[in-house]
Amino acid sequence: MFELKCNDYGFECNYEIKGDKESVTEQFKAHVYEEHGIDYTKEAVTQFILRKYPECK
């Protein structure tokens, strides 16, 4: 189980997503684009996950 929170990445936002790596990546990417106007690549969001969960490399 993976988790990303918007406020961990500098946004004043309470959005959190939990789940498997693929769904967290896709949903976080979509949320940040729709709500904050930032179009992160899938690879960038994957890097967020890998930095937070280094044991998954």
C-alpha distance matrix in Angstrom:
0.0 3.8 6.9 10.5 13.6 17.0 19.0 17.3 19.1 22.4 22.5 23.9 21.4 19.0 16.6 12.9 10.2 6.6 5.1 5.4 7.5 10.6 10.4 9.2 12.1 14.5 14.2 14.3 17.2 19.0 18.8 20.1 22.9 23.9 23.9 24.8 26.6 24.7 24.0 21.4 21.1 18.1 18.6 18.8 15.4 13.9 15.9 14.4 10.9 12.7 14.7 12.0 10.2 13.4 12.5 10.9 14.4
3.8 0.0 3.8 7.0 10.4 13.6 15.7 13.9 15.4 18.8 19.0 20.7 18.4 16.5 14.1 10.5 8.1 5.4 5.3 5.9 6.1 9.5 9.4 7.0 9.4 12.4 12.1 11.4 14.2 16.4 16.1 16.9 19.8 21.1 21.0 21.5 23.3 21.3 20.8 18.0 18.1 15.3 15.8 15.5 12.1 11.0 12.7 10.8 7.5 10.0 11.7 9.0 8.0 11.6 11.8 10.2 13.2
6.9 3.8 0.0 3.8 6.8 10.2 12.1 10.7 12.5 15.7 15.6 17.1 14.8 12.8 10.6 7.0 5.5 4.3 6.7 8.6 8.6 11.4 10.3 7.0 9.6 12.3 11.0 9.6 12.9 14.9 13.8 14.5 17.8 18.9 18.2 18.7 20.9 19.2 19.3 16.9 17.7 15.5 16.3 15.2 11.6 11.7 13.0 10.2 8.0 11.2 11.9 8.9 9.5 13.3 14.2 13.1 15.8
10.5 7.0 3.8 0.0 3.8 6.7 8.9 7.6 8.9 12.1 12.0 13.9 11.8 10.6 8.5 5.7 5.5 6.8 9.4 11.1 10.1 12.2 11.1 7.3 8.7 11.4 9.9 7.3 10.5 12.7 11.2 11.3 14.8 16.1 15.2 15.2 17.5 15.8 16.2 13.9 15.3 13.8 14.7 12.9 9.4 10.6 11.5 8.2 7.5 11.1 11.1 8.7 10.6 14.0 15.8 14.7 16.7
13.6 10.4 6.8 3.8 0.0 3.8 5.5 5.5 7.4 9.7 9.1 10.3 8.3 7.1 5.8 4.3 6.6 8.9 12.2 14.5 13.8 15.5 13.9 10.3 11.6 13.6 11.4 8.5 11.6 13.3 10.8 10.5 14.3 15.2 13.4 13.4 16.3 15.1 16.4 14.7 16.9 16.1 17.2 14.8 11.7 13.7 14.1 10.5 10.7 14.2 13.5 11.0 13.6 16.9 18.9 18.2 20.1
17.0 13.6 10.2 6.7 3.8 0.0 3.8 5.4 5.5 7.0 5.6 7.4 5.8 6.4 5.5 6.4 8.9 12.0 15.1 17.1 15.9 17.0 15.4 12.0 12.4 13.8 11.6 8.2 10.5 11.9 9.1 7.9 11.7 12.6 10.4 9.9 13.0 12.0 13.9 12.8 15.7 15.7 16.9 14.1 11.5 14.4 14.6 11.1 12.5 15.9 14.9 13.2 16.2 19.1 21.6 20.7 22.1
19.0 15.7 12.1 8.9 5.5 3.8 0.0 3.8 5.3 5.3 4.7 5.6 5.6 6.4 7.6 8.6 11.7 14.4 17.7 19.9 18.8 20.3 18.9 15.3 15.9 17.5 15.3 12.0 14.1 15.6 12.6 11.1 14.7 15.6 12.9 11.8 15.2 14.3 16.7 15.6 18.6 18.9 19.7 16.5 14.3 17.0 16.6 12.9 14.5 17.4 15.7 13.9 17.2 19.9 22.6 22.3 23.7
17.3 13.9 10.7 7.6 5.5 5.4 3.8 0.0 3.8 5.8 7.3 9.1 9.3 9.6 10.0 9.7 12.0 13.9 16.9 18.6 17.1 19.1 18.3 14.5 14.8 17.2 15.7 12.2 14.2 16.5 14.1 12.4 16.0 17.6 15.4 14.1 16.9 15.2 17.1 15.2 17.7 17.7 17.8 14.6 12.6 14.8 13.8 10.1 11.7 14.2 12.2 10.4 13.9 16.4 19.2 19.2 20.4
19.1 15.4 12.5 8.9 7.4 5.5 5.3 3.8 0.0 3.8 5.9 9.0 9.6 11.2 11.0 11.3 13.2 15.5 18.2 19.4 17.4 18.8 18.3 14.6 14.0 16.1 15.1 11.3 12.3 14.8 12.8 10.2 13.5 15.6 13.7 11.6 13.9 11.9 13.9 12.0 14.9 15.5 15.6 12.1 10.8 13.5 12.4 9.0 11.7 14.1 12.1 11.4 15.0 17.1 20.2 19.8 20.4
22.4 18.8 15.7 12.1 9.7 7.0 5.3 5.8 3.8 0.0 3.8 6.7 8.7 11.1 11.9 13.2 15.7 18.4 21.3 22.8 21.0 22.2 21.4 17.8 17.3 19.0 17.5 13.8 14.6 16.6 14.1 11.3 14.3 16.0 13.4 10.9 13.6 12.2 15.0 14.0 17.2 18.4 18.7 15.0 14.1 17.1 15.8 12.7 15.4 17.8 15.6 14.9 18.6 20.6 23.8 23.6 24.1
22.5 19.0 15.6 12.0 9.1 5.6 4.7 7.3 5.9 3.8 0.0 3.8 5.4 8.5 9.4 11.6 14.3 17.5 20.6 22.5 21.0 21.8 20.4 17.1 16.9 17.9 15.9 12.5 13.5 14.6 11.7 9.2 12.2 13.2 10.2 8.2 11.5 11.0 14.1 13.8 17.3 18.5 19.5 16.1 14.7 18.0 17.5 14.3 16.7 19.5 17.9 16.9 20.3 22.7 25.7 25.1 25.9
23.9 20.7 17.1 13.9 10.3 7.4 5.6 9.1 9.0 6.7 3.8 0.0 3.8 7.0 9.2 12.0 15.3 18.6 22.0 24.3 23.3 24.2 22.4 19.1 19.5 20.3 17.8 14.7 16.2 16.7 13.3 11.6 14.5 14.6 11.1 9.9 13.6 14.0 17.2 17.3 20.8 21.8 23.0 19.7 18.0 21.2 20.9 17.5 19.5 22.5 20.8 19.3 22.7 25.3 28.1 27.6 28.8
21.4 18.4 14.8 11.8 8.3 5.8 5.6 9.3 9.6 8.7 5.4 3.8 0.0 3.8 5.6 8.8 12.2 15.6 19.0 21.6 21.0 21.7 19.5 16.4 17.3 17.8 14.9 12.2 14.2 14.3 10.7 10.0 13.1 12.7 9.3 9.4 13.2 13.8 16.5 16.6 19.9 20.4 22.1 19.2 16.8 19.9 20.3 16.8 18.2 21.6 20.5 18.6 21.6 24.6 27.0 26.3 27.8
19.0 16.5 12.8 10.6 7.1 6.4 6.4 9.6 11.2 11.1 8.5 7.0 3.8 0.0 3.8 6.4 10.1 13.1 16.8 19.7 19.8 20.8 18.3 15.3 16.9 17.6 14.4 12.2 15.1 15.1 11.5 11.8 15.2 14.5 11.5 12.4 16.1 16.5 18.8 18.5 21.3 21.2 22.9 20.3 17.5 20.1 20.7 17.2 17.8 21.3 20.4 18.0 20.5 23.9 25.9 25.2 27.2
16.6 14.1 10.6 8.5 5.8 5.5 7.6 10.0 11.0 11.9 9.4 9.2 5.6 3.8 0.0 3.8 6.9 10.4 13.7 16.6 16.6 17.3 14.7 11.8 13.5 13.9 10.6 8.8 11.8 11.8 8.3 9.4 12.7 12.2 9.9 11.4 14.6 14.8 16.4 16.0 18.6 18.1 20.1 18.0 14.8 17.4 18.6 15.3 15.6 19.3 19.0 16.7 19.0 22.4 24.2 23.0 25.0
12.9 10.5 7.0 5.7 4.3 6.4 8.6 9.7 11.3 13.2 11.6 12.0 8.8 6.4 3.8 0.0 3.8 6.8 10.4 13.3 13.6 14.9 12.4 9.4 11.7 12.8 9.8 8.2 11.8 12.5 9.8 11.0 14.5 14.5 12.9 14.2 17.1 16.5 17.6 16.4 18.4 17.2 19.0 17.2 13.7 15.5 16.9 13.6 13.1 16.8 16.8 14.1 15.9 19.5 21.0 19.8 22.1
10.2 8.1 5.5 5.5 6.6 8.9 11.7 12.0 13.2 15.7 14.3 15.3 12.2 10.1 6.9 3.8 0.0 3.8 6.9 9.8 10.4 11.5 8.8 6.0 9.1 10.1 7.4 6.8 10.6 11.3 9.6 11.5 14.5 14.7 14.2 15.6 17.9 17.1 17.3 15.8 17.1 15.2 17.2 16.1 12.4 13.6 15.6 12.9 11.6 15.3 16.2 13.7 14.7 18.3 19.3 17.7 20.0
6.6 5.4 4.3 6.8 8.9 12.0 14.4 13.9 15.5 18.4 17.5 18.6 15.6 13.1 10.4 6.8 3.8 0.0 3.8 7.2 8.7 10.6 8.3 6.2 9.8 11.4 9.5 9.5 13.1 14.1 13.1 15.0 17.8 18.2 17.9 19.3 21.4 20.2 20.1 18.2 18.9 16.4 18.0 17.4 13.6 13.8 16.0 13.5 11.2 14.5 15.8 13.1 13.1 16.8 17.2 15.5 18.4
5.1 5.3 6.7 9.4 12.2 15.1 17.7 16.9 18.2 21.3 20.6 22.0 19.0 16.8 13.7 10.4 6.9 3.8 0.0 3.8 6.5 8.2 6.4 5.7 9.3 10.7 9.9 10.9 13.8 14.9 14.8 16.8 19.2 19.8 20.1 21.5 23.2 21.8 21.0 18.9 18.9 15.9 17.4 17.6 14.0 13.3 16.0 14.4 11.5 14.3 16.5 14.1 13.2 16.6 16.4 14.2 17.1
5.4 5.9 8.6 11.1 14.5 17.1 19.9 18.6 19.4 22.8 22.5 24.3 21.6 19.7 16.6 13.3 9.8 7.2 3.8 0.0 3.8 5.6 5.6 6.1 8.5 10.3 10.7 11.9 14.0 15.5 16.3 18.0 20.0 21.1 21.9 23.0 24.1 22.3 21.0 18.6 17.8 14.3 15.5 16.5 13.2 11.6 14.6 13.9 10.6 12.7 15.6 13.9 12.3 15.2 14.6 11.8 14.5
7.5 6.1 8.6 10.1 13.8 15.9 18.8 17.1 17.4 21.0 21.0 23.3 21.0 19.8 16.6 13.6 10.4 8.7 6.5 3.8 0.0 3.8 5.7 5.3 6.0 8.6 10.1 10.5 12.0 14.2 15.3 16.3 18.2 19.9 20.9 21.4 22.2 20.0 18.4 15.6 14.6 11.1 11.9 12.9 9.9 7.9 11.0 10.8 7.7 9.6 12.8 11.8 10.5 12.9 13.0 9.8 11.8
10.6 9.5 11.4 12.2 15.5 17.0 20.3 19.1 18.8 22.2 21.8 24.2 21.7 20.8 17.3 14.9 11.5 10.6 8.2 5.6 3.8 0.0 3.8 5.6 5.2 6.3 8.6 10.0 10.7 12.4 14.3 15.6 16.8 18.4 20.0 20.8 21.1 19.0 16.9 14.6 13.1 9.5 11.1 12.8 10.1 8.6 12.3 12.6 10.3 12.2 15.4 14.9 14.0 16.1 16.4 12.9 14.2
10.4 9.4 10.3 11.1 13.9 15.4 18.9 18.3 18.3 21.4 20.4 22.4 19.5 18.3 14.7 12.4 8.8 8.3 6.4 5.6 5.7 3.8 0.0 3.8 5.4 5.2 5.9 8.3 9.8 10.5 11.9 14.1 15.4 16.3 17.7 19.1 19.8 18.3 16.7 14.9 14.2 11.1 13.5 14.5 11.2 10.9 14.4 13.7 11.7 14.5 17.1 16.0 15.5 18.3 18.6 15.5 17.3
9.2 7.0 7.0 7.3 10.3 12.0 15.3 14.5 14.6 17.8 17.1 19.1 16.4 15.3 11.8 9.4 6.0 6.2 5.7 6.1 5.3 5.6 3.8 0.0 3.8 5.6 5.3 5.8 8.2 9.8 10.4 11.9 14.0 15.2 15.9 16.9 18.1 16.4 15.3 13.2 13.2 10.5 12.5 12.5 8.8 9.1 12.1 10.7 8.8 12.1 14.2 12.8 13.0 16.0 16.9 14.2 16.1
12.1 9.4 9.6 8.7 11.6 12.4 15.9 14.8 14.0 17.3 16.9 19.5 17.3 16.9 13.5 11.7 9.1 9.8 9.3 8.5 6.0 5.2 5.4 3.8 0.0 3.8 5.7 5.4 6.0 8.6 10.1 10.8 12.3 14.3 15.5 15.9 16.4 14.2 12.5 10.1 9.6 6.7 8.8 9.2 5.8 6.2 9.6 9.0 8.0 10.9 13.2 12.8 13.2 15.6 17.0 14.1 15.1
14.5 12.4 12.3 11.4 13.6 13.8 17.5 17.2 16.1 19.0 17.9 20.3 17.8 17.6 13.9 12.8 10.1 11.4 10.7 10.3 8.6 6.3 5.2 5.6 3.8 0.0 3.8 5.6 5.2 6.2 8.7 10.2 10.8 12.2 14.2 15.2 15.2 13.6 11.6 10.2 9.7 7.2 10.5 11.2 8.4 9.4 12.8 12.4 11.8 14.7 16.9 16.5 17.0 19.3 20.6 17.6 18.4
14.2 12.1 11.0 9.9 11.4 11.6 15.3 15.7 15.1 17.5 15.9 17.8 14.9 14.4 10.6 9.8 7.4 9.5 9.9 10.7 10.1 8.6 5.9 5.3 5.7 3.8 0.0 3.8 5.4 5.1 6.1 8.6 9.9 10.4 11.8 13.4 14.3 13.4 12.3 11.5 12.1 10.3 13.4 13.2 10.0 11.7 14.7 13.3 12.7 16.2 17.9 16.8 17.7 20.5 21.9 19.2 20.6
14.3 11.4 9.6 7.3 8.5 8.2 12.0 12.2 11.3 13.8 12.5 14.7 12.2 12.2 8.8 8.2 6.8 9.5 10.9 11.9 10.5 10.0 8.3 5.8 5.4 5.6 3.8 0.0 3.8 5.4 5.1 6.1 8.6 9.9 10.4 11.1 12.4 11.0 10.6 9.3 10.7 9.6 12.1 10.9 7.6 10.1 12.4 10.4 10.6 14.2 15.2 14.2 15.8 18.6 20.5 18.2 19.4
17.2 14.2 12.9 10.5 11.6 10.5 14.1 14.2 12.3 14.6 13.5 16.2 14.2 15.1 11.8 11.8 10.6 13.1 13.8 14.0 12.0 10.7 9.8 8.2 6.0 5.2 5.4 3.8 0.0 3.8 5.6 5.4 6.3 8.7 10.2 10.3 10.4 8.6 7.2 6.1 7.4 7.0 10.0 9.0 6.7 9.6 11.9 10.8 11.8 14.9 16.0 15.9 17.5 19.8 21.9 19.4 19.9
19.0 16.4 14.9 12.7 13.3 11.9 15.6 16.5 14.8 16.6 14.6 16.7 14.3 15.1 11.8 12.5 11.3 14.1 14.9 15.5 14.2 12.4 10.5 9.8 8.6 6.2 5.1 5.4 3.8 0.0 3.8 5.6 5.2 6.1 8.4 9.8 9.7 9.3 8.1 8.7 10.1 9.9 13.3 12.7 10.5 13.2 15.7 14.5 15.2 18.5 19.7 19.3 20.8 23.3 25.2 22.5 23.3
18.8 16.1 13.8 11.2 10.8 9.1 12.6 14.1 12.8 14.1 11.7 13.3 10.7 11.5 8.3 9.8 9.6 13.1 14.8 16.3 15.3 14.3 11.9 10.4 10.1 8.7 6.1 5.1 5.6 3.8 0.0 3.8 5.4 5.2 5.8 7.7 9.0 9.2 9.6 10.2 12.5 12.5 15.5 14.1 11.5 14.6 16.6 14.6 15.5 19.0 19.6 18.7 20.6 23.4 25.5 23.3 24.4
20.1 16.9 14.5 11.3 10.5 7.9 11.1 12.4 10.2 11.3 9.2 11.6 10.0 11.8 9.4 11.0 11.5 15.0 16.8 18.0 16.3 15.6 14.1 11.9 10.8 10.2 8.6 6.1 5.4 5.6 3.8 0.0 3.8 5.6 5.4 5.1 6.5 5.9 7.1 7.7 10.8 11.7 14.2 12.0 10.2 13.8 15.0 13.0 14.7 18.0 18.1 17.7 20.1 22.5 25.0 23.1 23.7
22.9 19.8 17.8 14.8 14.3 11.7 14.7 16.0 13.5 14.3 12.2 14.5 13.1 15.2 12.7 14.5 14.5 17.8 19.2 20.0 18.2 16.8 15.4 14.0 12.3 10.8 9.9 8.6 6.3 5.2 5.4 3.8 0.0 3.8 5.7 5.6 4.5 4.7 5.1 7.4 10.1 11.7 14.5 12.9 11.8 15.3 16.8 15.4 17.3 20.3 20.7 20.7 22.9 25.1 27.6 25.4 25.7
23.9 21.1 18.9 16.1 15.2 12.6 15.6 17.6 15.6 16.0 13.2 14.6 12.7 14.5 12.2 14.5 14.7 18.2 19.8 21.1 19.9 18.4 16.3 15.2 14.3 12.2 10.4 9.9 8.7 6.1 5.2 5.6 3.8 0.0 3.8 6.0 5.8 7.9 8.7 11.1 13.7 14.8 17.9 16.4 14.9 18.2 20.0 18.4 19.8 23.1 23.6 23.1 25.3 27.8 30.0 27.8 28.5
23.9 21.0 18.2 15.2 13.4 10.4 12.9 15.4 13.7 13.4 10.2 11.1 9.3 11.5 9.9 12.9 14.2 17.9 20.1 21.9 20.9 20.0 17.7 15.9 15.5 14.2 11.8 10.4 10.2 8.4 5.8 5.4 5.7 3.8 0.0 3.8 6.0 8.3 10.5 12.4 15.5 16.7 19.4 17.3 15.6 19.1 20.4 18.2 19.8 23.2 23.2 22.3 24.9 27.6 30.0 28.1 29.0
24.8 21.5 18.7 15.2 13.4 9.9 11.8 14.1 11.6 10.9 8.2 9.9 9.4 12.4 11.4 14.2 15.6 19.3 21.5 23.0 21.4 20.8 19.1 16.9 15.9 15.2 13.4 11.1 10.3 9.8 7.7 5.1 5.6 6.0 3.8 0.0 3.8 5.6 8.8 10.7 14.2 16.1 18.2 15.6 14.5 18.3 18.9 16.8 19.1 22.2 21.7 21.3 24.2 26.5 29.3 27.6 28.1
26.6 23.3 20.9 17.5 16.3 13.0 15.2 16.9 13.9 13.6 11.5 13.6 13.2 16.1 14.6 17.1 17.9 21.4 23.2 24.1 22.2 21.1 19.8 18.1 16.4 15.2 14.3 12.4 10.4 9.7 9.0 6.5 4.5 5.8 6.0 3.8 0.0 3.8 6.5 9.4 12.7 15.1 17.4 15.1 14.7 18.5 19.2 17.8 20.2 23.0 22.8 23.0 25.7 27.7 30.5 28.6 28.7
24.7 21.3 19.2 15.8 15.1 12.0 14.3 15.2 11.9 12.2 11.0 14.0 13.8 16.5 14.8 16.5 17.1 20.2 21.8 22.3 20.0 19.0 18.3 16.4 14.2 13.6 13.4 11.0 8.6 9.3 9.2 5.9 4.7 7.9 8.3 5.6 3.8 0.0 3.8 6.0 9.5 12.2 14.0 11.5 11.6 15.3 15.7 14.6 17.3 19.8 19.6 20.1 22.8 24.5 27.5 25.6 25.4
24.0 20.8 19.3 16.2 16.4 13.9 16.7 17.1 13.9 15.0 14.1 17.2 16.5 18.8 16.4 17.6 17.3 20.1 21.0 21.0 18.4 16.9 16.7 15.3 12.5 11.6 12.3 10.6 7.2 8.1 9.6 7.1 5.1 8.7 10.5 8.8 6.5 3.8 0.0 3.8 6.4 9.3 11.4 9.8 10.2 13.5 14.5 14.2 16.6 18.8 19.3 20.1 22.4 23.8 26.6 24.3 23.8
21.4 18.0 16.9 13.9 14.7 12.8 15.6 15.2 12.0 14.0 13.8 17.3 16.6 18.5 16.0 16.4 15.8 18.2 18.9 18.6 15.6 14.6 14.9 13.2 10.1 10.2 11.5 9.3 6.1 8.7 10.2 7.7 7.4 11.1 12.4 10.7 9.4 6.0 3.8 0.0 3.8 6.5 8.0 6.0 6.7 10.0 10.7 10.6 13.1 15.1 15.6 16.8 18.9 20.1 22.9 20.7 20.1
21.1 18.1 17.7 15.3 16.9 15.7 18.6 17.7 14.9 17.2 17.3 20.8 19.9 21.3 18.6 18.4 17.1 18.9 18.9 17.8 14.6 13.1 14.2 13.2 9.6 9.7 12.1 10.7 7.4 10.1 12.5 10.8 10.1 13.7 15.5 14.2 12.7 9.5 6.4 3.8 0.0 3.8 5.2 5.2 6.6 8.6 9.9 11.1 12.9 14.4 15.6 17.2 18.6 19.5 22.0 19.4 18.4
18.1 15.3 15.5 13.8 16.1 15.7 18.9 17.7 15.5 18.4 18.5 21.8 20.4 21.2 18.1 17.2 15.2 16.4 15.9 14.3 11.1 9.5 11.1 10.5 6.7 7.2 10.3 9.6 7.0 9.9 12.5 11.7 11.7 14.8 16.7 16.1 15.1 12.2 9.3 6.5 3.8 0.0 3.8 5.5 5.3 6.1 8.7 10.0 10.8 12.3 14.4 15.6 16.4 17.5 19.5 16.5 15.9
18.6 15.8 16.3 14.7 17.2 16.9 19.7 17.8 15.6 18.7 19.5 23.0 22.1 22.9 20.1 19.0 17.2 18.0 17.4 15.5 11.9 11.1 13.5 12.5 8.8 10.5 13.4 12.1 10.0 13.3 15.5 14.2 14.5 17.9 19.4 18.2 17.4 14.0 11.4 8.0 5.2 3.8 0.0 3.8 5.5 4.9 6.2 8.8 9.9 10.3 12.2 14.3 14.9 15.2 17.5 14.8 13.4
18.8 15.5 15.2 12.9 14.8 14.1 16.5 14.6 12.1 15.0 16.1 19.7 19.2 20.3 18.0 17.2 16.1 17.4 17.6 16.5 12.9 12.8 14.5 12.5 9.2 11.2 13.2 10.9 9.0 12.7 14.1 12.0 12.9 16.4 17.3 15.6 15.1 11.5 9.8 6.0 5.2 5.5 3.8 0.0 3.8 5.4 5.1 6.5 9.0 9.9 10.6 12.6 14.3 14.8 17.7 15.5 14.5
15.4 12.1 11.6 9.4 11.7 11.5 14.3 12.6 10.8 14.1 14.7 18.0 16.8 17.5 14.8 13.7 12.4 13.6 14.0 13.2 9.9 10.1 11.2 8.8 5.8 8.4 10.0 7.6 6.7 10.5 11.5 10.2 11.8 14.9 15.6 14.5 14.7 11.6 10.2 6.7 6.6 5.3 5.5 3.8 0.0 3.8 5.3 5.0 6.5 8.8 9.9 10.8 12.4 13.8 16.4 14.1 14.0
13.9 11.0 11.7 10.6 13.7 14.4 17.0 14.8 13.5 17.1 18.0 21.2 19.9 20.1 17.4 15.5 13.6 13.8 13.3 11.6 7.9 8.6 10.9 9.1 6.2 9.4 11.7 10.1 9.6 13.2 14.6 13.8 15.3 18.2 19.1 18.3 18.5 15.3 13.5 10.0 8.6 6.1 4.9 5.4 3.8 0.0 3.8 5.4 5.1 6.2 8.7 9.9 10.4 11.4 13.5 10.8 10.5
15.9 12.7 13.0 11.5 14.1 14.6 16.6 13.8 12.4 15.8 17.5 20.9 20.3 20.7 18.6 16.9 15.6 16.0 16.0 14.6 11.0 12.3 14.4 12.1 9.6 12.8 14.7 12.4 11.9 15.7 16.6 15.0 16.8 20.0 20.4 18.9 19.2 15.7 14.5 10.7 9.9 8.7 6.2 5.1 5.3 3.8 0.0 3.8 5.3 4.9 6.0 8.4 9.6 9.8 12.7 10.9 9.9
14.4 10.8 10.2 8.2 10.5 11.1 12.9 10.1 9.0 12.7 14.3 17.5 16.8 17.2 15.3 13.6 12.9 13.5 14.4 13.9 10.8 12.6 13.7 10.7 9.0 12.4 13.3 10.4 10.8 14.5 14.6 13.0 15.4 18.4 18.2 16.8 17.8 14.6 14.2 10.6 11.1 10.0 8.8 6.5 5.0 5.4 3.8 0.0 3.8 5.6 5.3 6.2 8.6 9.9 13.0 11.8 11.8
10.9 7.5 8.0 7.5 10.7 12.5 14.5 11.7 11.7 15.4 16.7 19.5 18.2 17.8 15.6 13.1 11.6 11.2 11.5 10.6 7.7 10.3 11.7 8.8 8.0 11.8 12.7 10.6 11.8 15.2 15.5 14.7 17.3 19.8 19.8 19.1 20.2 17.3 16.6 13.1 12.9 10.8 9.9 9.0 6.5 5.1 5.3 3.8 0.0 3.8 5.5 5.1 5.9 8.1 10.3 8.7 9.6
12.7 10.0 11.2 11.1 14.2 15.9 17.4 14.2 14.1 17.8 19.5 22.5 21.6 21.3 19.3 16.8 15.3 14.5 14.3 12.7 9.6 12.2 14.5 12.1 10.9 14.7 16.2 14.2 14.9 18.5 19.0 18.0 20.3 23.1 23.2 22.2 23.0 19.8 18.8 15.1 14.4 12.3 10.3 9.9 8.8 6.2 4.9 5.6 3.8 0.0 3.8 5.4 5.0 5.2 7.9 6.5 6.4
14.7 11.7 11.9 11.1 13.5 14.9 15.7 12.2 12.1 15.6 17.9 20.8 20.5 20.4 19.0 16.8 16.2 15.8 16.5 15.6 12.8 15.4 17.1 14.2 13.2 16.9 17.9 15.2 16.0 19.7 19.6 18.1 20.7 23.6 23.2 21.7 22.8 19.6 19.3 15.6 15.6 14.4 12.2 10.6 9.9 8.7 6.0 5.3 5.5 3.8 0.0 3.8 5.5 5.4 9.1 9.2 9.0
12.0 9.0 8.9 8.7 11.0 13.2 13.9 10.4 11.4 14.9 16.9 19.3 18.6 18.0 16.7 14.1 13.7 13.1 14.1 13.9 11.8 14.9 16.0 12.8 12.8 16.5 16.8 14.2 15.9 19.3 18.7 17.7 20.7 23.1 22.3 21.3 23.0 20.1 20.1 16.8 17.2 15.6 14.3 12.6 10.8 9.9 8.4 6.2 5.1 5.4 3.8 0.0 3.8 6.1 8.9 9.3 10.6
10.2 8.0 9.5 10.6 13.6 16.2 17.2 13.9 15.0 18.6 20.3 22.7 21.6 20.5 19.0 15.9 14.7 13.1 13.2 12.3 10.5 14.0 15.5 13.0 13.2 17.0 17.7 15.8 17.5 20.8 20.6 20.1 22.9 25.3 24.9 24.2 25.7 22.8 22.4 18.9 18.6 16.4 14.9 14.3 12.4 10.4 9.6 8.6 5.9 5.0 5.5 3.8 0.0 3.8 5.4 5.8 7.9
13.4 11.6 13.3 14.0 16.9 19.1 19.9 16.4 17.1 20.6 22.7 25.3 24.6 23.9 22.4 19.5 18.3 16.8 16.6 15.2 12.9 16.1 18.3 16.0 15.6 19.3 20.5 18.6 19.8 23.3 23.4 22.5 25.1 27.8 27.6 26.5 27.7 24.5 23.8 20.1 19.5 17.5 15.2 14.8 13.8 11.4 9.8 9.9 8.1 5.2 5.4 6.1 3.8 0.0 3.8 5.3 5.8
12.5 11.8 14.2 15.8 18.9 21.6 22.6 19.2 20.2 23.8 25.7 28.1 27.0 25.9 24.2 21.0 19.3 17.2 16.4 14.6 13.0 16.4 18.6 16.9 17.0 20.6 21.9 20.5 21.9 25.2 25.5 25.0 27.6 30.0 30.0 29.3 30.5 27.5 26.6 22.9 22.0 19.5 17.5 17.7 16.4 13.5 12.7 13.0 10.3 7.9 9.1 8.9 5.4 3.8 0.0 3.8 5.7
10.9 10.2 13.1 14.7 18.2 20.7 22.3 19.2 19.8 23.6 25.1 27.6 26.3 25.2 23.0 19.8 17.7 15.5 14.2 11.8 9.8 12.9 15.5 14.2 14.1 17.6 19.2 18.2 19.4 22.5 23.3 23.1 25.4 27.8 28.1 27.6 28.6 25.6 24.3 20.7 19.4 16.5 14.8 15.5 14.1 10.8 10.9 11.8 8.7 6.5 9.2 9.3 5.8 5.3 3.8 0.0 3.8
14.4 13.2 15.8 16.7 20.1 22.1 23.7 20.4 20.4 24.1 25.9 28.8 27.8 27.2 25.0 22.1 20.0 18.4 17.1 14.5 11.8 14.2 17.3 16.1 15.1 18.4 20.6 19.4 19.9 23.3 24.4 23.7 25.7 28.5 29.0 28.1 28.7 25.4 23.8 20.1 18.4 15.9 13.4 14.5 14.0 10.5 9.9 11.8 9.6 6.4 9.0 10.6 7.9 5.8 5.7 3.8 0.0
